[in-house]
Amino acid sequence: MTIRERLIRKIRSLPDDRLREVADFIDQLEARGGERPSLAEHGMGEYLTHLCTYEDMLAAGKIRWR
């Protein structure tokens, strides 16, 4: 069974009130056009850098998790 067939089967099993959510999600995917913004475009670039630094310090034993 292909992914398309599996998705169609799942969609058919959903109650009507949940189908609107699926339709909205599909609309969002189509609007994106396959392009995904980078983390920096979401203002997350600096956060990710700090998180990686924190994880490195934790792994090296320089800080401890409480």
PEQUI-V722424 format. One record per residue. RES is the residue in three letters. PHI is phi in degrees with one decimal (NA if undefined). Layout:
BEGIN
res = [RES,RES]
phi = [PHI,PHI]
END
This chain:
BEGIN
res = [MET,THR,ILE,ARG,GLU,ARG,LEU,ILE,ARG,LYS,ILE,ARG,SER,LEU,PRO,ASP,ASP,ARG,LEU,ARG,GLU,VAL,ALA,ASP,PHE,ILE,ASP,GLN,LEU,GLU,ALA,ARG,GLY,GLY,GLU,ARG,PRO,SER,LEU,ALA,GLU,HIS,GLY,MET,GLY,GLU,TYR,LEU,THR,HIS,LEU,CYS,THR,TYR,GLU,ASP,MET,LEU,ALA,ALA,GLY,LYS,ILE,ARG,TRP,ARG]
phi = [NA,-78.7,-61.1,-61.3,-65.1,-64.7,-64.9,-60.9,-61.8,-65.3,-62.3,-63.9,-86.2,-76.5,-70.3,-55.7,-66.7,-86.8,-64.1,-62.4,-63.5,-63.9,-62.8,-62.5,-63.4,-63.0,-60.0,-63.9,-61.3,-65.5,-66.4,-67.6,64.6,82.9,-89.8,-116.4,-67.7,-75.0,-59.1,-62.3,-66.5,-94.8,74.8,-104.9,-58.3,-66.8,-59.1,-62.9,-61.4,-64.2,-64.3,-64.0,-61.8,-60.6,-63.1,-63.2,-65.0,-64.5,-65.5,-81.6,80.5,-75.4,-135.2,-123.7,-84.0,-89.9]
END
